[in-house]
Amino acid sequence: MAAFEGVVDAKVAVLASAETMFEGYEAQGAVNAEEVSVFENDIDLLIVRLDTLLDDSINALSNGTLEDNMHASAAVYLVRMDKDAMEAVEEAMAYLLLNDEEEKQNFYINMQDFDASAASVEALEYLDREGSEDTSALYHNMTQSKETLYAEAETLFASYEAQGAVTKDEMVRFEDAVDAYAQSYEQLFAHTELMRAES
């Protein structure tokens, strides 16, 4: 669980630096290069820690029972989903700050990759096993939170493209959606790790 706790800590730092960056943007009407650099460094650290967690999950596949392997396989896809979601958040913010169309397209690519991993989790029938009702409820809460994040990002894009800026209310809703997604994911992953430990 140490790798997972490292991810949680890194995600807290990302959300804090993102909030600082956008507060500065709203106050000054311009991007602060130092704040952007801090945000990018925090994202980079988060991705490194997600990769470590992914490696741990993959390693668990090579030395477990069939039941262990189902948990570990699900964990691999879940970590990939979180990585895709966090990279999508970075791309969305970069698009708004830099007006680079490639950043916007990368947001959509990451969201598509998230959906592909979600389909793989569902194909495992991991959520359909007897006694998996709590896991299934947490999983569906997480995927619904991702859909809300996606919708709020699209609202930001539309506003930015129509007006050249986004409103503070729109940004707050996006930040709240990111927070809600992060919390729902952490609840799900902690639960799946507990279930694996007890199996």
C-alpha positions as CSV (number, residue, x, y, z in Angstrom):
1,M,0.0,0.0,0.0
2,A,3.0,2.3,0.3
3,A,3.0,2.9,-3.5
4,F,-0.7,3.7,-3.4
5,E,-0.2,6.2,-0.5
6,G,2.6,7.8,-2.5
7,V,0.1,8.3,-5.4
8,V,-2.5,9.8,-3.0
9,D,0.1,12.3,-1.6
10,A,1.2,13.3,-5.1
11,K,-2.4,13.8,-6.2
12,V,-3.0,16.2,-3.3
13,A,0.1,18.2,-4.5
14,V,-1.2,18.3,-8.1
15,L,-4.6,19.5,-7.0
16,A,-3.1,22.2,-4.8
17,S,-0.6,23.5,-7.4
18,A,-3.4,23.5,-10.1
19,E,-5.6,25.6,-7.8
20,T,-2.7,28.0,-7.2
21,M,-2.0,28.2,-10.9
22,F,-5.6,29.1,-11.8
23,E,-6.0,31.5,-8.9
24,G,-3.0,33.4,-10.2
25,Y,-4.3,33.3,-13.8
26,E,-7.7,34.7,-12.6
27,A,-6.1,37.4,-10.5
28,Q,-3.5,38.5,-13.1
29,G,-5.1,37.6,-16.4
30,A,-1.9,35.9,-17.4
31,V,-0.1,32.7,-16.9
32,N,2.6,32.7,-14.2
33,A,5.5,30.6,-15.6
34,E,6.8,29.6,-12.1
35,E,3.3,28.3,-11.0
36,V,2.9,26.4,-14.3
37,S,6.4,24.8,-13.7
38,V,5.4,23.7,-10.2
39,F,2.2,22.2,-11.6
40,E,4.0,20.3,-14.3
41,N,6.6,19.0,-11.9
42,D,3.8,17.8,-9.6
43,I,2.1,16.0,-12.5
44,D,5.4,14.4,-13.5
45,L,5.9,13.1,-10.0
46,L,2.3,11.8,-9.9
47,I,2.9,9.9,-13.2
48,V,6.1,8.4,-11.8
49,R,4.3,7.2,-8.7
50,L,1.4,5.8,-10.8
51,D,3.9,3.9,-12.9
52,T,5.4,2.4,-9.7
53,L,2.0,1.4,-8.5
54,L,1.3,-0.1,-12.0
55,D,4.5,-2.1,-11.8
56,D,3.6,-3.4,-8.4
57,S,0.2,-4.6,-9.7
58,I,1.8,-6.3,-12.7
59,N,4.3,-8.0,-10.5
60,A,1.5,-9.4,-8.4
61,L,0.1,-11.1,-11.5
62,S,3.2,-13.3,-11.8
63,N,3.1,-14.9,-8.3
64,G,-0.5,-15.2,-7.2
65,T,-3.4,-17.6,-7.3
66,L,-6.1,-17.3,-9.9
67,E,-8.2,-15.3,-7.4
68,D,-5.2,-13.1,-6.6
69,N,-4.6,-12.6,-10.3
70,M,-8.2,-11.4,-10.8
71,H,-7.6,-8.7,-8.2
72,A,-4.2,-7.9,-9.6
73,S,-5.5,-7.7,-13.2
74,A,-8.3,-5.3,-12.1
75,A,-5.7,-3.3,-10.2
76,V,-3.6,-2.9,-13.4
77,Y,-6.5,-1.6,-15.3
78,L,-7.6,0.7,-12.5
79,V,-4.1,2.2,-12.2
80,R,-4.1,2.8,-16.0
81,M,-7.5,4.5,-15.7
82,D,-6.3,6.8,-13.0
83,K,-3.1,7.6,-14.9
84,D,-5.2,8.4,-18.0
85,A,-7.6,10.6,-16.0
86,M,-4.8,12.6,-14.4
87,E,-3.0,13.1,-17.7
88,A,-6.3,14.3,-19.2
89,V,-6.6,16.9,-16.4
90,E,-3.1,18.1,-17.2
91,E,-4.0,18.3,-20.9
92,A,-7.2,20.2,-20.3
93,M,-5.5,22.8,-18.1
94,A,-2.6,23.1,-20.6
95,Y,-5.1,23.8,-23.4
96,L,-6.7,26.6,-21.5
97,L,-3.4,28.1,-20.6
98,L,-1.5,27.7,-23.8
99,N,-4.3,27.6,-26.4
100,D,-2.6,24.6,-28.0
101,E,-5.1,22.4,-29.9
102,E,-2.8,19.3,-29.5
103,E,-3.3,19.5,-25.7
104,K,-7.1,19.4,-26.3
105,Q,-6.8,16.4,-28.6
106,N,-4.6,14.6,-26.0
107,F,-7.3,15.2,-23.4
108,Y,-9.7,13.2,-25.6
109,I,-7.2,10.5,-26.3
110,N,-6.6,10.0,-22.6
111,M,-10.3,9.8,-21.9
112,Q,-10.7,7.2,-24.7
113,D,-7.8,5.2,-23.1
114,F,-9.6,5.4,-19.8
115,D,-12.8,4.0,-21.4
116,A,-10.8,1.2,-23.0
117,S,-9.4,0.1,-19.6
118,A,-12.9,0.4,-18.1
119,A,-14.1,-2.0,-20.7
120,S,-11.3,-4.4,-19.8
121,V,-12.3,-4.3,-16.1
122,E,-15.9,-5.1,-17.0
123,A,-14.8,-7.9,-19.3
124,L,-13.0,-9.6,-16.4
125,E,-16.3,-10.1,-14.7
126,Y,-14.5,-8.8,-11.6
127,L,-17.5,-6.7,-10.6
128,D,-20.0,-9.6,-11.1
129,R,-18.6,-12.1,-8.6
130,E,-20.7,-13.0,-5.6
131,G,-20.0,-10.6,-2.7
132,S,-18.7,-7.9,-5.0
133,E,-21.6,-5.5,-4.6
134,D,-19.5,-2.9,-2.7
135,T,-16.7,-3.1,-5.2
136,S,-19.2,-2.6,-8.1
137,A,-20.9,0.4,-6.4
138,L,-17.5,2.1,-5.8
139,Y,-16.4,1.3,-9.4
140,H,-19.6,2.8,-10.9
141,N,-19.3,5.9,-8.6
142,M,-15.7,6.4,-9.9
143,T,-16.7,6.0,-13.6
144,Q,-19.6,8.4,-13.1
145,S,-17.2,10.9,-11.5
146,K,-15.0,10.6,-14.5
147,E,-18.0,11.4,-16.8
148,T,-18.7,14.5,-14.7
149,L,-15.1,15.6,-15.0
150,Y,-15.3,15.0,-18.8
151,A,-18.5,17.1,-19.1
152,E,-17.0,20.0,-17.0
153,A,-13.9,20.0,-19.2
154,E,-16.0,20.2,-22.3
155,T,-17.9,23.2,-20.7
156,L,-14.5,24.9,-20.1
157,F,-13.4,24.2,-23.7
158,A,-16.7,25.6,-25.2
159,S,-16.5,28.7,-23.0
160,Y,-12.9,29.3,-23.8
161,E,-13.4,28.9,-27.5
162,A,-16.4,31.2,-27.6
163,Q,-15.1,33.9,-25.3
164,G,-11.4,33.5,-25.0
165,A,-11.7,32.9,-21.3
166,V,-13.5,30.8,-18.7
167,T,-15.5,32.0,-15.8
168,K,-14.5,31.5,-12.2
169,D,-17.7,29.4,-11.6
170,E,-16.8,27.1,-14.5
171,M,-13.3,26.6,-13.2
172,V,-14.6,25.9,-9.7
173,R,-17.0,23.3,-11.0
174,F,-14.1,21.6,-13.0
175,E,-11.8,21.6,-9.9
176,D,-14.7,20.2,-7.8
177,A,-15.2,17.5,-10.5
178,V,-11.4,16.6,-10.3
179,D,-11.6,16.4,-6.5
180,A,-14.7,14.2,-6.6
181,Y,-13.1,11.9,-9.2
182,A,-9.9,11.6,-7.1
183,Q,-11.8,10.8,-4.0
184,S,-13.9,8.2,-5.7
185,Y,-10.9,6.5,-7.2
186,E,-9.0,6.4,-4.0
187,Q,-12.0,4.9,-2.2
188,L,-12.3,2.2,-4.9
189,F,-8.6,1.4,-5.1
190,A,-8.2,1.2,-1.3
191,H,-11.2,-1.2,-1.2
192,T,-9.9,-3.4,-4.0
193,E,-6.5,-3.7,-2.2
194,L,-8.3,-4.6,1.0
195,M,-10.3,-7.3,-0.8
196,R,-7.1,-8.7,-2.4
197,A,-5.4,-8.8,1.0
198,E,-8.3,-10.7,2.5
199,S,-8.7,-13.2,-0.4
